Amino acid sequence: METPGPIALSRDVEASIVPSGDKVTLQKGETAQVTQTLGGTFTVIVNGNMFRIEGSDADALGLEPVKTPAEESKRPETEDDLKQQIETQLKTVYDPEIPVNIIDLGLVYDSTPTQLDGGWRVDVKMTLTAPGCGMGPVLQQDAQNRLLCIEGVDEVDVQLVWDPPWNHDMMSEAAKLELGMM
């Protein structure tokens, strides 16, 4: 999606300050410059500060919400189908400051589905590029919400882990290329 020019917010909207993750309310009429529209969320600059707005609040920016891959897919028939949908969903989670998803950044260490009575539980171990990143809980919740959108997934537990420590070598070649590291 091409980022639009400056937009006057059409209503008050909750946003997260980047990188602290603190919640604030941006006021109707404030001018926002959209800088990133990846993964169905919006990164905006308002009064020189960076914020993340959830995709469900796209109307405040005069934009349409983007459907997630889970909203466009069917119930997984096999565990392999489910593993593919898990990866696809996690590839829609982005750090608002980095235009690369958490899979290609190498932040997801493990994602394991376990069959329950009539459904699935997914356990995820992920890390952050820096232990002090205030967006950690936001990314953790975003990953959980995306996985709960998969039909048949009833439980999701996303744990932030710090071992092994993340480093640039964990990124995919596509991520390194996107970030100008190759």
N, C-alpha and C positions, 0 to 999 in steps of 0.2 A: 504494500500500500504506500503510495506517495504521501509524504507528510504535507498537510495543508499549511497555509500561511497563518498568521496570528488569528486566534479565535476568541471572541468574547463568550465567556461561559454563560449558558442560557439559564442556569439555576445553580444554587449552592450544591457543592459536590464534595464528598469525603475523598481525601487523598492521603498518601503516605509520603512523608518527607524522605528524599533520597540523600544520603545513605542511611540515616538514622532509623527509618521505619516508623517514626512517630506519626500518629494520625492527626490530621488537621482538616478543617473545612475551608475550601476555596470558595470565595463569594461570587454570587451571580454578578456578571458584568466585568469581572477581572479578565485581563487579556492573557491567554495561554498560547504558547508556541509549542506545538507537538514536535518532539524530536525523535521519538521511536514509537512504532506501532506493532511491535512483534509479540506474538503469543496471545493476541487478543487483549492486551493491556496497553495503556498509553503512558508514555513518559513525556511530561510537559515542563516547560520553564514558565514560571509566573513570578514577576518581580525579581528576576535574577536567581531564583531558587528552583531546584529540581524536585518534581513530584511524580508519583505514580498513581494513575487513576485506573480503576478496574474497568474491564470491558463492559460490564453491565451498566456502567455509567456513561457510555459513549454518547448518549443523547445530550448530556451537558456540554459536550464539545461539538454538537451538531453532526455527529458521525453515527454510523451503523455499527452495532456490536458484531464481532466476528465469531462465527460458530467454531467450536473446538472440534478436533477430529472425532471425538467420542460422540458428539451430537450428530455426526454425519455417518456413523458406522452402525453395524448391527452387533447383537450379542455375540461374543466370541464363542466358537463351537469347541475349540480345543485349547489346551494349555499353551501351545505354541501361538495360536491366534491371540490369546490373552497377553502373552509376553510381547508380541508385536504391538498390540494396542497400548500396553504400558509404556513401551519405548516411544511410540508416536505421541502419546499424551505428554510425557516428560519433555519431549522436544518442543513443546509449546510453552515451557516455563523459561522465562528470561530474567536475568538481572537487569533492572532498568537502566543501568549505566553501561552495560556491555551488550552489543548486538549479536550475541551468540547464546544458544540455548544451553541448559545445564548439562545435557548429555554430551554435547560436543565440547563443552568446557572441561569435561572430565570430573564433574562434581558428584555424579551419581556412582557410588561404589557398588551398590547391590540393589536389585529389585526382585523380590521373590514372591510369587503368588502361591497361596496355600488354599486348597479346596475346603470349603465349609459345607454344611448342609444346605444345598441349593444355591450356593454362591461362592464367592472368593474373598479372601483377605490378601492384601498386598503389603509387604513390609519393605520399606526403602531405607537404605543407609546412604546419606549424602553429606557433603561437606560444603564449605564456602571458600572463596578465593582468599579470604582473610578472616581469622577467628573473631575479630571485633566488628565485623560487618553488621550493622543494625538492620539490614534487610533480610537477615537470616530467617527470622520467624515468618516474614512475609513470603519468602520463597518456599519455605517449608509448608506453609498453609496452602499456597498456590499449587504445589505439587500434590498435596493431599486432595484438594478440591478437584483437580484435573482427573486424578485416578478414580475418585468416587463417581465421576461422570460416566465411567465405562459401565455399560449395562452388565449386571451380574456381580459387580464388585460391591460388597456390602461393608467392608472394613478396610481402612488404610492406616498404617502407622509409619510416619516419616520421621526418622531420627537423624539429628545432626551429629556427625562424628568428626573427630579431629585426627584420627590415626588411620591410614598414613596421612601426613600433612599434604595438602594440595600443592602442586607445583606446575609450571608451564608445560612440562613434558607429558602431563595427563590430558592435554587438549588434543582434539583430533586435528588432522592436517587441514581440514576445512576451516576449523576455528582459527588456527594459526594464520591461515591465508586471509581470512576475513579481518583479522586484527593487525595485519601487516607484519607478521612475525616470520614470514617465509620469503 
